[in-house]
């Protein structure tokens, strides 16, 4: 079974006066469907512990929260710092990394891409793959990827031309702006991105 780490949403609760790390239970369903072992990453535990002690094979940067440069908050800043460390490791060691929604924004932004606030990307809308076929996906984000930085290749765009999916030209980096855990697990786009990520995992075997 693959050992895949996944970052978590950070939440502050007033009732219990605490900061929580959280994942949608549908992530567990998706991991089980893919026969992957899910290892939620805590921001309190150094990345190297997971790499060395859990022998991670890849990481998913999940959705939730915003990039701190666009919506500043202590939680966004904390999460940014941890995910930037993961991204640096992925680039240095050709470590498979899949970004989902916010995670895709992180990979793109740190790679020199141009992001902008957008409208109409909360709910279902159509995307178009570079091969030409269209697909309806569901997304929930206010930041969009307008132009990709060097070393990143677009795979799908919205009708406005915004980047909806991409991959690294050389590094095993992948990004998708919709949430696979909220989609039909057999949807073409989700299967395509999972396959690319899986191929990168296999190359390290």
TAFENVEN-V64601 format. One record per helix or strand. SS is the DSSP state (h for helix, s for strand). FROM is the first residue (numbers start at 1). TO is the last residue. Records with the same first field share a line. If there is no record, write none. Layout:
BEGIN
SS->FROM-TO + FROM-TO
END
This chain:
BEGIN
s->2-6 + 9-13 + 18-22 + 36-40 + 58-61 + 96-100 + 114-117 + 122-129 + 134-140 + 143-147 + 152-158 + 163-168 + 173-176
h->25-34 + 47-53 + 74-93 + 102-110 + 180-182 + 188-203
END
